[in-house]
Amino acid sequence: MSGSGSEVVEGNGEKAGAEGTLQALQALMGLESAATAARLYEELSAAQRERLLRDAALAPSRERQQLSEVLSWARDFAGAARLLQGCGEDSRMAALYVQGGQYVDAAEAFLRAGEPERAAAAFERGGALERALEVYRGLGSREQVAHCLVRLGRPHEGALLYRELGQPHAEVEALGCVPAGDARHIESVLRMCMLLDAEGFTRRALALLADTLRASETARGDPALAAEKARLLRRMGMDAEAEAVIARLPAQSSAPEANGYNYLKAIPIFGELSLEDMKDLYRVARQVLIPAGAVMLEKGAAGVGLFVLLEGTVDVYTGTEDDARRLNTLGPGAYLGEISLVQDAPVSARVKARTSVRALRITRAGFQHYLDTHEGAALRIFRLFTQNLAARVRALST
């Protein structure tokens, strides 16, 4: 019991001491001795200062503003900011929080003061990146949004924004943050190579490709990366080395296989491609085997690219339901998903393999890189795509 009593007495004594110090500070402020008051505050322990701040928070606004000046003299900037809560001095409070290194508190004060630009910067500086991203988006500050996305571990989204902003250097830096295990890593490497080459850094692009191919078995088997390496080698006048790269590709990519190449060439949107452009497009394609019963395309899902049937048959259904109506059965030479190459739209029907199927596949990422590096071909493809789409619309309206 005596021990508890002593703790109570001691606690009451500390509280009384804090109240006495607060009164002493207020008296010194009344005498316009702010520097002396600041020295008195500096001599307090951390616990005493905290108790004094809690007690001072109950004082009238005018007294808290005066005491805040004293704490600023003593360089307790965060404490000085706390005393301004509810005093209508949010800008001053925010500045004090910045001086005290409490950036998130500063950001909230900047928001209350109607200064969102400074709030966003303070959130970012304080590591509250999601809050910073939210404010930057509200401001329409797209460059800062992209920067936050990269810092948040979402570099591909940041790179897309930098691309829209026409900042290739920043886009390359963002794409370089896409990790090797990410599904968009190869797409990112291809885009980086194109950008570096366009800026005159072809050797750097080749070095990036070499590192990527060396580090990943998946990358070594990707025909789009091999085709890009060959293109860059040709750009540097190394035609023999480029041909050697092409020769090491699987048979269907190194030379046109009669059916696959001819089937691809027969697709209307590729009808005006030159021989070399057509060969380069064929090199981007990869043969895939699809077991009987597998769903190749799902209605409503995002498009995954183009399939050209080489062997086997597929059924096309109106939807995913068990009683969905079968629209068609397609075989060798038929193609699926070409619209998804040039337009981000959901799949319009379900496609299921009736037998085992061998097909050529061109992914959206591989095709996008092809368009980026074959400007003339891209113009022809988009023109024919537009014409074919217009013809379909006319057919539906008659």
Secondary structure, DSSP 8 states (H G I E B T S, - for coil): -HHHHHHHHHHHHHHHHHHHHHHHHHHHHHTT-HHHHHHHHHTS-HHHHHHHHHHHTTS-HHHHHHHHHHHHHTT-HHHHHHHTTTTT-HHHHHHHHHHTT-HHHHHHHHHHTT-HHHHHHHHHHTT-HHHHHHHHHHHT-HHHHHHHHHHTT-HHHHHHHHHHHT-HHHHHHHHTTS-TTSTTHHHHHHHHHHHHHHTT-HHHHHHHHHHHHHH-HHHHT-HHHHHHHHHHHHHTT-HHHHHHHHHTS-HHHHS--HHHHHHHHTSGGGTT--HHHHHHHHHH-EEEEE-TT-EEE-TTSB--EEEEEEES-EEEESSSSTT--EEEEE-TT-EE-THHHHS--B-SSEEEESS-EEEEEEEHHHHHHHHHH-HHHHHHHHHHHHHHHHHHHHHHH-
